[in-house]
Amino acid sequence: MNKGYFGDFGGQFVPEILMPPLKELEKGMEKFLDAPSFKQELNAILKDYVGRPTPLYFCPNLSSELGFNLWLKREDLTHSGAHKINNTVGQALLTKFMGKTKLIAETGAGQHGVATATAAAMLGLECLVFMGATDVERQALNVKRMELLGAKVVAVESGTKTLKDAINAALRYWIAHQKDTHYCIGSVVGPHPFPLLVRELQAVIGREARDQILAKTGRLPNKVIACVGGGSNAMGIFYPFVKDKEVELIGVEAGGSGKENDYHSATLTKGSPGVLHGTRSKLLQTPAGQILPSHSIAPGLDYPGVGPEHAHLQAQGRAIYKVVYDAEALEAFYTLSKTEGIIPALESSHALAFALTLKHKLDPKSNVIVNLSGRGDKDLDIVFGTWSKE
Ligand SMILES: *Cc1c(COP(=O)(O)O)cnc(C)c1O
């Protein structure tokens, strides 16, 4: 395999000036990720701070309704309530081992910003979060959270004042401050080595789930289902199963409202190959190559690109990708809350909604794992309509 590539996807499509910090990061990963001192400290953090291993929960009520065995990997039970913390504590620790003192991050809805600020506070790093000025206004509570955690939030006033402008501002800052600063990217996206780094840090989800299902059922699961925004929770749970050919891997993308003129976030199902944010993957673009804005009811799925390794798994036929619309995700949100007493994140509700479509279609002995990437408390404003949709 070409270094930094997953088949035809991945790579480093960046200006020359970004190569030194990327090379330095690659070196840091080679030196520390497998070093006993790093692994020991990371494992201790994952156990006592993040709350790992997270349970693999068998849904008794929903399983009998569906006619197969439904299991949930409970990333919603991690500290701060979603899988994003696995990545940010790992990158924050690597930053310390590399002798740097500052973390920067980009954030749209604010979830990755909060997860980065959390990890930075715990590990004693300075933290700067870039956020489009429009998002700063819309996500006032998450801005307060980040500030409470000791981070500084920078409102980006350029362009559309949203996520993509925040990414550009963070990159510019990184170029100017690479000596003491690490750019903590939030998903399996961006130039090499980020897709690899974030996948390695999230693969703990799949390693645990694989051990847990083997211990509980004595065999591998029939299907593993996860929602896909940038693709990190899905890559994290898929990766340890990739070699197990009998396990079907299903990524679920957000289809938005499903109306003809509405933009959606279903990058793998509706997009085409192209370069975005330093990597070759699939993205939502016009025939002329203009990036289309994405939309989903789930803030964490609102990204016009997707990690290159997913594009590769799809091209190989090793994983399949499905689309779920806002209304179906909402229905799954209500269903899990009522049947199992678990309020899922709207992102995770997309994965769950696909599992619900399998009702009475599988062998009753089938085991299906859904990655419950986060908890839904953060989404109540959206669900109950006080959120102004722009
Ligand atoms: C951010 C987020 C996602 C989407 O990000 P991925 O990188 O695709 O995992 C999914 N679920 C939750 C709860 C999130 O916060």
The ligand as an SDF file (V2000), in Angstrom:
LIG
                    3D

 15 15  0  0  0  0  0  0  0  0999 V2000
  -19.5320   13.8280   15.9750 C   0  0  0  0  0  0  0  0  0  0  0  0
  -20.4550   12.6940   16.1690 C   0  0  0  0  0  0  0  0  0  0  0  0
  -20.6870   11.7410   15.1480 C   0  0  0  0  0  0  0  0  0  0  0  0
  -20.1100   11.8520   13.7700 C   0  0  0  0  0  0  0  0  0  0  0  0
  -18.7220   11.7950   13.6960 O   0  0  0  0  0  0  0  0  0  0  0  0
  -17.9490   10.5290   13.1250 P   0  0  0  0  0  0  0  0  0  0  0  0
  -16.5600   11.0180   12.9390 O   0  0  0  0  0  0  0  0  0  0  0  0
  -18.5970   10.1280   11.8440 O   0  0  0  0  0  0  0  0  0  0  0  0
  -18.0580    9.4560   14.1370 O   0  0  0  0  0  0  0  0  0  0  0  0
  -21.5270   10.6760   15.4240 C   0  0  0  0  0  0  0  0  0  0  0  0
  -22.1230   10.5480   16.6180 N   0  0  0  0  0  0  0  0  0  0  0  0
  -21.9370   11.4340   17.6200 C   0  0  0  0  0  0  0  0  0  0  0  0
  -22.6390   11.2330   18.9140 C   0  0  0  0  0  0  0  0  0  0  0  0
  -21.0930   12.5400   17.4220 C   0  0  0  0  0  0  0  0  0  0  0  0
  -20.9220   13.4200   18.4200 O   0  0  0  0  0  0  0  0  0  0  0  0
  1  2  1  0
  2  3  1  0
  2 14  2  0
  3  4  1  0
  3 10  2  0
  4  5  1  0
  5  6  1  0
  6  7  2  0
  6  8  1  0
  6  9  1  0
 10 11  1  0
 11 12  2  0
 12 13  1  0
 12 14  1  0
 14 15  1  0
M  END
$$$$
